Amino acid sequence: NALLQDITCLAADRMLIFASYGDVLHAVARNKEVVHTYEGHKARIHLLQPFGDHVISVDVTNVLIVWDIQSEEEYLQVVFDKATFAVSAILHPSTYLNKILLGSEQGGLQLWNIRSNKLLYSFPGWGLGITTLEQAPAVDVVAVGLVSGHIIVHNIKFDETLMKFQQDWGPITAISFRTADGHPVMAAGSPVGHIALWDLEEKKLISQMRNAHSTAIAGMSFVPGEPLLITNGADNAIRVWIFDGPGGTGRVLRSRMGHSAPPTKIRYHGQNGEQILSAGQDGTLQSFSTVHERFNKSLGRGSINKKKSKRKGLQHDTMALPPITAFASEVAHQNDWDGIVACHQGYITCTTWNYQKTSMGAHKLRPEEFSKNKPVDIYATAVDITTCGNFAVIGMSTGQVDVYNMQSGIHRGCYGKERAHEGSIRGIAVDGLNQLTITAGSEGFIKFWKFKTKDLVHSTDLSSSPSGILLHRDSGILGIAFDDFSISVLDIETRKIVRRFSGHHGRINDMAFSPDGRWLITSSMDCTIKTWDLPSGCLIDCFLLDSAAVSLTMSPTGDFLASAHVDDLGIYLWSNRSLYSLVSLRPLPADYEPSVVTLPGTCPLQDVDVAGGEETCDEMVEYDSPEQLGEQLVTLSSLPESRWKNLLNLDVIKKKNKPREPPKVPKSAPFFIPTVPGLIPRYAAPEQEKDAQSKVVNIGVLARKSDFYIHLEEALSTNEYTAPVNLLKDLGPSNIEIELRSLAPEGGGSMEVMLSFLRMIGMMLNKKCNFELAQAYLALFLKLHLKIVSSEPSLLEEVSRLSTQLEETWIHLRTLFSQSLCVLTYIKSALL
């Protein structure tokens, strides 16, 4: 979990990691939670040394404290005089029980027994400040790094110098020995990022690893027993070097790196939402994966001439391009040619980059009139790339807008006679079908151009100068940020401003649309990130941060919002809570005061509530849909289709489902064939089976009145049909058929009950509720009792009334269906 401030000192033993900031020391277990805190220093801690059950810390005022790890108490405190012995390095020599070796800025060394608090021996030193101490593989031997660049390999038992090396790159920052694999090699780091490898047997330099890091080597360590060296530096990189080739020089086996200076622009690359392209103030373009760090890659630094750049190295590179201020990327043809185009700070030439090759691309894009001379005050300000990946559109500070081919780098024309705008270009966007190019100028105009013919289609005069634009290509919605901290949303179909938002109190740094185009998310120098709901035109989310977000981008899949912040090297991911839980998207009140939210860390903090979202969830009442939204609307029941759809086909279904009769066993013949008694023997005729009496009883004789029947009888007088309808809704198809059969006189019913049933159907059609049930029940009723209905005048009159009612309702419904189908067909086929 994140500590309260930036960690300034770090050390580890086999169980715990010790990290300090300021004058406080923490012990962290399982790389996660703080288990011990040691407070007692009055100044910043700058040296740490784990020591068995204790840990030693030294602050900048020369106070050395030995802490008991478990009890968190001071075991010992030693104060050194800064004038004579300013502690600059600390080491526990192997096999030296309870002893530590201290190096000083004055050049002397001291060996102390911590247990008895005694100074055992003082080494005179070499008159130069000691920067680092490192234990050699041999017992009693220690390597001492000096500010002069000398490395002294010293035997502390006999106080003898065994060998001496010198580096020309300034003070020694780190030393490490290659152990147990038969190569007596010592590596030493320098403040300029070079590493020297020394052979301890031959006492000579084997090789140099120049520009291992672009800044000072902060730490280095050989992996015990393996030809692997791990290094890190202030350039925000950690690298593993393997020594497996001839010449003894290492090559990078694997590395993890971020920007060495804060990112200025971040954008999601591709449609899967797994890569974020990031341009930093360090001049590099990098790709970060949201899935796993092993998919991260660096596209390198921009340079005017790559070959010359490589020869000169990082330190003296005069060919390096300034940082990228804006870029655009597309994946459509990235396997065939460059898919990224970028413009640089104060530089007229735009560069292309190849994502697949992870390097700078083949083309330098700039207007031909500036191909020989380089103007000082003209530079590229905005850039966009078409969806097909074929063209790049670049805007200049002079107001000129040019189109280039991405495959060949050829200039394909420019917008306007001389220039597109009077002021500098603040933003460029090309729509999804390459029909329109939209440009925004600092003079306050947004212009719409035909992409192909370069003709001006429309020009919109804005209230103030725009600071940037962002187009959501799928929906044709353009977000415009203004210098007066307001935001407008423009529909590129109608070319009218459809929404205006105000609420930020600082310059708007960046904007991002949600994938469906419903939300516009903005970040500002007032340290807030706000989410605006475009359909309702309301602010639905707002949170406050410690540092302002300079760039925002939303995942094409909608799951993450990524942000980059002022003076911060990282890119932070925010989860879209509406995907994982029920979130109330109510408008926030005008006087809403957002609470400060901590930036997300690798371990989630408990009970962190973004913008008071939990409160809105508690208040939110789940919507209960009423049975009928409006009396004029036709409402269907929520019953499953099986309850009503097959009512007319029940007899067919029964026939299909009827079990087959098993084969009858033939009667066995008797052993003795019976004969008729008499003189002449004759066989007796087989007895004919007597006709069995029919067991089918007329239902009307035994029928007991059902609940449905009773309710229908009552309804004749009360005219209240809700109860019988509810009873029918609870029954299955077979039971419904039995109930309707029993309404007829031969089934035990009567004409009055049949009339009551028809009135029930009429009531259902009047209320326009359970529409499909009314149709199904009436159809089954007519199928069963059509003969009786046609011969009974009262029933016939009721049925004719129902017929006209049904006809009116159906004509109205059919008109609505036809209209909807027409609109749907038009939308599918019309070229919008």
Secondary structure, DSSP 8 states (H G I E B T S, - for coil): ---SS---EEEE-SSEEEEEETTEEEEEETTTEEEEEEE--SS-EEEEEEETTEEEEEETTSEEEEEETTT--EEEEEE--TTT--EEEEE--TT-TTEEEEEETTS-EEEEETTTTEEEEEE---SS-EEEEEE-SSTTEEEEEETTSEEEEEETTTTEEEEEEE-SSSS--EEEE--SSS--EEEEE-TTS-EEEEETTTTEEEEEETTSSSS-EEEEEE-TTSSEEEEEETTTEEEEEE--SGGG--EEEEEEE--SS-EEEEEEESSSS-EEEEEETTSEEEEEESS-GGG-EEEEE-BS-HHHHHHHTTTT-SSB---EEEEEE--TTTTTS--EEEEETT-S-EEEEETTTTEEEEEEE--GGGSSS--SS--EEEEEE-TTSSEEEEEETTS-EEEEETTT--EEEESSSS-S-SS-EEEEEE-TTS-EEEEEETTSEEEEEETTT--EEEEEE-SS-EEEEEEETTTTEEEEEETTS-EEEEETTTTEEEEEE----S-EEEEEE-TTS-EEEEEETTSEEEEEETTTTEEEEEEE-SS-EEEEEE-TTSSEEEEEETT---EEEEE-HHHHS--------TT----B-----SS--TT--GGGHHHHHHH-------S-S-TTS-------GGGTTTGGGHHHHHHHH-------------SS--EE-SSS-EE---------------HHHH----HHHHHHHHHHHH---HHHHHHHHHS-HHHHHHHHHTTSGGGT--HHHHHHHHHHHHHHHHHT-SHHHHHHHHHHHHHHHHHHHHH-HHHHHHHHHHHHHHHHHHHHHHHHHHHHHHHHHHHHHS--
